[in-house]
Amino acid sequence: MDAVLFGVFAAGVQEYLRRVMGTVAAGAATRSAGAVPAEVARLAAAWRALLRQHALGPDGRCVVCGEASRTRDGVARWLPRRRPAGLCTVWQVAVAYFIRQLPGVDP
C-alpha cells in the first residue's frame, strides 16, 4: 500500500474518531453524564488501539496480519509472510465505516 494513500485513510479515520468524541463531549456537557458517552469513548479508544496495532510496516503492509501455515507436526502457526498488499481487513472495515458514506445514510 502506498504510504501517502495510507496516510490519507489514517488521517480520515482518526478525524472521524475525534469528531465522535467531540460530539459526545458536547452532548455530555448539556445533560447529566451517563453510560453512553463513556461507552462511546471506550469504543473510540479500542478502535484507535486496534488501528495502531495494524500500522504499516516498512514494506507497506500490515505488521500484524499474516497467514496461518501448517507446520510439519500439523499445527497451524501464524507466520508473518505472504502478507497481502493493500489495506488489511481491519483498515478496510475502518475506512468503510468511518470514511465512506454507507448506502442509505444521510450525511
C-alpha positions as CSV (number, residue, x, y, z in Angstrom):
1,M,0.0,0.0,0.0
2,D,1.3,3.4,-0.9
3,A,2.3,5.3,2.3
4,V,0.7,8.5,1.1
5,L,-2.7,6.9,0.4
6,F,-2.5,5.1,3.7
7,G,-1.8,8.4,5.4
8,V,-4.9,9.9,3.9
9,F,-7.0,6.9,5.1
10,A,-5.5,7.0,8.6
11,A,-6.0,10.8,8.9
12,G,-9.6,10.4,7.8
13,V,-10.3,7.6,10.3
14,Q,-8.6,9.5,13.1
15,E,-10.5,12.7,12.3
16,Y,-13.8,10.7,12.4
17,L,-13.0,9.3,15.8
18,R,-12.0,12.8,17.0
19,R,-15.4,14.2,15.8
20,V,-17.3,11.4,17.5
21,M,-15.5,12.2,20.8
22,G,-16.2,15.9,20.4
23,T,-19.9,15.3,19.7
24,V,-20.1,13.0,22.8
25,A,-18.3,15.6,24.9
26,A,-20.6,18.4,23.8
27,G,-23.7,16.2,24.4
28,A,-22.4,15.2,27.9
29,A,-21.9,18.9,28.8
30,T,-25.6,19.7,28.1
31,R,-27.0,16.7,30.0
32,S,-26.0,14.7,33.0
33,A,-23.1,12.3,32.3
34,G,-24.3,8.8,31.6
35,A,-23.1,5.5,30.4
36,V,-23.5,6.3,26.7
37,P,-20.6,8.9,26.5
38,A,-18.3,6.6,28.5
39,E,-19.1,3.7,26.2
40,V,-18.5,5.7,23.1
41,A,-15.2,6.9,24.5
42,R,-14.2,3.2,25.2
43,L,-15.2,2.2,21.7
44,A,-13.2,5.0,20.1
45,A,-10.2,4.2,22.3
46,A,-10.5,0.5,21.3
47,W,-10.6,1.4,17.6
48,R,-7.5,3.6,18.0
49,A,-5.6,0.8,19.7
50,L,-6.6,-1.7,17.1
51,L,-5.6,0.6,14.3
52,R,-2.2,1.3,15.9
53,Q,-1.5,-2.4,16.1
54,H,-2.3,-2.7,12.4
55,A,0.0,0.0,11.3
56,L,2.0,-0.3,8.1
57,G,5.5,-1.8,8.2
58,P,8.5,-0.7,6.2
59,D,7.3,-2.8,3.3
60,G,4.0,-1.0,3.1
61,R,2.0,-3.9,4.6
62,C,0.2,-4.5,7.9
63,V,2.7,-5.6,10.5
64,V,0.1,-7.9,12.2
65,C,-1.9,-9.6,9.5
66,G,-0.3,-12.7,8.2
67,E,-1.3,-16.2,7.1
68,A,-1.6,-19.3,9.2
69,S,0.6,-22.0,7.9
70,R,0.7,-25.7,8.8
71,T,4.0,-27.0,10.1
72,R,5.3,-30.5,9.8
73,D,3.6,-31.5,13.1
74,G,0.2,-30.3,11.6
75,V,-0.2,-27.4,14.0
76,A,-1.3,-24.1,12.5
77,R,1.1,-21.4,13.3
78,W,0.9,-17.7,12.4
79,L,3.7,-16.7,10.1
80,P,4.1,-13.0,9.1
81,R,4.9,-13.9,5.5
82,R,2.9,-13.7,2.3
83,R,1.1,-10.7,3.7
84,P,-1.3,-9.3,1.1
85,A,-0.5,-5.9,-0.3
86,G,-3.0,-3.1,0.4
87,L,-5.2,-2.4,3.4
88,C,-5.6,-5.3,5.8
89,T,-9.2,-6.2,6.7
90,V,-9.1,-4.1,9.9
91,W,-8.3,-1.0,7.9
92,Q,-10.8,-2.0,5.2
93,V,-13.6,-2.0,7.8
94,A,-12.4,1.2,9.4
95,V,-12.3,3.0,6.1
96,A,-15.7,1.6,5.0
97,Y,-17.5,2.6,8.2
98,F,-15.7,5.8,9.2
99,I,-14.8,7.5,5.9
100,R,-17.1,6.2,3.1
101,Q,-20.7,7.1,3.2
102,L,-22.7,3.9,3.8
103,P,-25.7,3.3,1.4
104,G,-29.0,4.8,2.7
105,V,-27.3,7.0,5.3
106,D,-27.9,10.8,5.1
107,P,-24.8,13.0,5.5
